[in-house]
Amino acid sequence: MLERECFSGCGHSRLVLNMVNQTSVVIAGAGPAGLAAAITAAKNGRHVTVHERHSDVGYRFHGDFQGLENWTSTEDILEQMSAIGIEPEFEVAPFKELVCYNHMGQEHICQSSQPIFYLVRRGNAPGTLDSELKEQALAAGVEIIFNSSCRELPEGGIVAQGPHRADVIAIGYVFRTDMADAAFVALSDQLAPQGYAYLLVHKGLGTVASCMFTDFHNERIYLDRTVGFFQKKAGLAIHNERRFGGSGNFSIPPSAHKKNILHVGESAGFQDAFAGFGLRYAILSGHLAAESLLDNSPESYEVAWRKHFLGLMKSSVVNRYLYGMSGNSGYARFIIGIANSKDALVWIRRRYKYKFWKSIIYPFASRRFGKRLRGMCIEPGCNCTWCRCQHEVLK
Ligand SMILES: Cc1cc2nc3c(=O)[nH]c(=O)nc-3n(C[C@H](O)[C@H](O)[C@H](O)COP(=O)(O)OP(=O)(O)OC[C@H]3O[C@@H](n4cnc5c(N)ncnc54)[C@H](O)[C@@H]3O)c2cc1C
C-alpha cells in the first residue's frame, strides 16, 4: 500500500491509499510538464519512461531568464511545487519590485510584499529549472531516453511535447552585464505589439527581449527598439550577448485527454493567454495528469485541469482581448493601476479572477481567437506540427 498526498487546491490535503501499481507510465517530452508528471508518477511507485527528442532537456532555451509567476494562485508557487514533490533546488530569485515604463518612457515602480515572480533560468546548464527537474526525475528513478522522438503512445501515456504553433513569440539576447539586479517591463506597441518588452538582470547575467502577440514579421525591428529603449531608460549594458527566441501557444481545449492519452502543458494549450506565462500551468498539469493515472482514472484529469485552470484561462483570454484593443494609452492606464495599488501582486491576482462580467465578455473575446482557441489536435499518433493539422479537435 502506498500513502499519497494529493494536490487538491482546496486548502487541505487529501490522503489517498493506493495499491502500488507497477504499470509503466510513458511520457513524450522532457520539459517542465513532462518532468513534473514523471516525478509524481515515479515517486508513487510507477516505472516511468520519458522520451525526449533532443539530446538533453531545455533544448529550446538558452540560459534565458523566465518568471515563475505568483499571481494565478494565492499559494506561493515554490510552496506549491514542494507540496507536489518538486523541491525548488534550482537557481531562483524572488522579485518583489518591477520597474514599468509606458510608451512615453515614463517610469512607475510596482511593489509587493510578496514575490510577484521568481526568476529562474532555462536551458540545460547546471542550476537551470530544466536541469534540476531532470536531476530530481532521475533521482526518483525515472528513465529518460534522449534523442528519442515519440510519435505514438500505443499503450497510452502523457503527451508533453510543448507548443505546436506560435500565438506569441519572444526574441532577445542573453548577456553578461555589470548592472544591478532588477526587473524592467515596458508596455508599448512600438517595442512589443500587444505584448511587453522586458529586461531581467540577476548576478551579472541578463535577458532582454520583446514578447509580441502580433506582427511577428517585424520581430527584428522590435528587438532593436527594445534594446535601444532599455539602454536609454535603464542603462542597459550588454556584454557577450547571444540571441535567443521562441514561441508559445495557448488554447482552451474541449478535452485534454482521449482514452488513456493525456495532454499536459503547452501541448494541451495550457498557457496564460494574456502574458504568455506557461510554466506554472505546465508543472501543475503534469502533476495532475500523473495523479489521475495513479488513480487509474484518466477521466479525472479532465475534471482536475478544469477545476484548476479553466477560470484562469478564460479570464486571461478576456484580459488579452481587452488589452489588445486598448493600445498604448490603455497600457499606460494599466501601469498606473498597478503602480498606484497598495500591493502589485494582489492587484494582478484580481485581474485573473473569472468574474461574472468576464463571463459576459468571454464569448466575444474567444470569437476573436477563432478556431485556434479550441485547441490542438489530440488524435493519438498525430505528428503534425505548426498548425497544419487537418484533424478535427475533439468536441
Ligand atoms: C522565450 C520564451 C520566454 C518565456 N517566458 C516565460 C516566463 O517568463 N514565464 C512562464 O511561465 N513561461 C514562459 N514561457 C513559456 C514557458 O517556457 C512554457 O510554457 C513551458 O516551457 C511549457 O512547458 P512544456 O513542458 O509544456 O513544454 P516545453 O518546455 O516546450 O517542453 C517540451 C519538451 O518536449 C520535447 N518534445 C517535443 N516533441 C517531442 C516528441 N515528439 N518526442 C519527444 N520529445 C518531444 C521538446 O524537445 C521539449 O523538451 C516562455 C516561453 C518562451 C519561448
The ligand as a MOL file (V3000), in Angstrom:
LIG
                    3D

  0  0  0     0  0            999 V3000
M  V30 BEGIN CTAB
M  V30 COUNTS 53 58 0 0 0
M  V30 BEGIN ATOM
M  V30 1 C 11.2350 32.9720 -24.9790 0
M  V30 2 C 10.1960 32.4430 -24.0310 0
M  V30 3 C 10.0450 33.0630 -22.7930 0
M  V30 4 C 9.0990 32.5560 -21.8930 0
M  V30 5 N 8.9810 33.1510 -20.6650 0
M  V30 6 C 8.1580 32.6060 -19.7410 0
M  V30 7 C 8.0880 33.1420 -18.4260 0
M  V30 8 O 8.7640 34.1060 -18.0810 0
M  V30 9 N 7.2590 32.5390 -17.5380 0
M  V30 10 C 6.4890 31.4420 -17.8710 0
M  V30 11 O 5.7550 30.9360 -17.0170 0
M  V30 12 N 6.5270 30.9400 -19.1170 0
M  V30 13 C 7.3480 31.4750 -20.0520 0
M  V30 14 N 7.4020 30.9370 -21.2970 0
M  V30 15 C 6.5520 29.7600 -21.5870 0
M  V30 16 C 7.1900 28.5110 -20.9940 0
M  V30 17 O 8.5200 28.3880 -21.4020 0
M  V30 18 C 6.3960 27.2860 -21.4680 0
M  V30 19 O 5.0300 27.4940 -21.1930 0
M  V30 20 C 6.8520 25.9950 -20.8140 0
M  V30 21 O 8.2020 25.7270 -21.1240 0
M  V30 22 C 5.9690 24.8570 -21.3080 0
M  V30 23 O 6.4460 23.6550 -20.7870 0
M  V30 24 P 6.1290 22.2850 -21.5250 0
M  V30 25 O 6.7780 21.2150 -20.7290 0
M  V30 26 O 4.6810 22.2080 -21.8040 0
M  V30 27 O 6.8390 22.4140 -22.9550 0
M  V30 28 P 8.3810 22.5800 -23.3270 0
M  V30 29 O 9.1060 23.3460 -22.3010 0
M  V30 30 O 8.4070 23.1050 -24.7270 0
M  V30 31 O 8.9250 21.0910 -23.3400 0
M  V30 32 C 8.5040 20.1780 -24.3150 0
M  V30 33 C 9.5940 19.1230 -24.4980 0
M  V30 34 O 9.1020 18.0830 -25.3490 0
M  V30 35 C 10.1090 17.7440 -26.2880 0
M  V30 36 N 9.4330 17.1560 -27.4500 0
M  V30 37 C 8.6900 17.7810 -28.3870 0
M  V30 38 N 8.1830 16.8950 -29.2720 0
M  V30 39 C 8.6410 15.6650 -28.8800 0
M  V30 40 C 8.4690 14.3580 -29.3950 0
M  V30 41 N 7.7230 14.1110 -30.4800 0
M  V30 42 N 9.0590 13.3250 -28.7470 0
M  V30 43 C 9.8170 13.5540 -27.6360 0
M  V30 44 N 10.0190 14.7900 -27.1100 0
M  V30 45 C 9.4300 15.8350 -27.7230 0
M  V30 46 C 10.7910 19.0660 -26.5650 0
M  V30 47 O 12.0970 18.8610 -27.0990 0
M  V30 48 C 10.8310 19.6920 -25.1640 0
M  V30 49 O 11.9770 19.2970 -24.4320 0
M  V30 50 C 8.3020 31.4310 -22.2260 0
M  V30 51 C 8.4550 30.8330 -23.4810 0
M  V30 52 C 9.3900 31.3310 -24.3780 0
M  V30 53 C 9.5450 30.6590 -25.7070 0
M  V30 END ATOM
M  V30 BEGIN BOND
M  V30 1 1 1 2
M  V30 2 1 2 3
M  V30 3 2 2 52
M  V30 4 2 3 4
M  V30 5 1 4 5
M  V30 6 1 4 50
M  V30 7 2 5 6
M  V30 8 1 6 7
M  V30 9 1 6 13
M  V30 10 2 7 8
M  V30 11 1 7 9
M  V30 12 1 9 10
M  V30 13 2 10 11
M  V30 14 1 10 12
M  V30 15 2 12 13
M  V30 16 1 13 14
M  V30 17 1 14 15
M  V30 18 1 14 50
M  V30 19 1 15 16
M  V30 20 1 16 17
M  V30 21 1 16 18
M  V30 22 1 18 19
M  V30 23 1 18 20
M  V30 24 1 20 21
M  V30 25 1 20 22
M  V30 26 1 22 23
M  V30 27 1 23 24
M  V30 28 2 24 25
M  V30 29 1 24 26
M  V30 30 1 24 27
M  V30 31 1 27 28
M  V30 32 2 28 29
M  V30 33 1 28 30
M  V30 34 1 28 31
M  V30 35 1 31 32
M  V30 36 1 32 33
M  V30 37 1 33 34
M  V30 38 1 33 48
M  V30 39 1 34 35
M  V30 40 1 35 36
M  V30 41 1 35 46
M  V30 42 1 36 37
M  V30 43 1 36 45
M  V30 44 2 37 38
M  V30 45 1 38 39
M  V30 46 1 39 40
M  V30 47 2 39 45
M  V30 48 1 40 41
M  V30 49 2 40 42
M  V30 50 1 42 43
M  V30 51 2 43 44
M  V30 52 1 44 45
M  V30 53 1 46 47
M  V30 54 1 46 48
M  V30 55 1 48 49
M  V30 56 2 50 51
M  V30 57 1 51 52
M  V30 58 1 52 53
M  V30 END BOND
M  V30 END CTAB
M  END
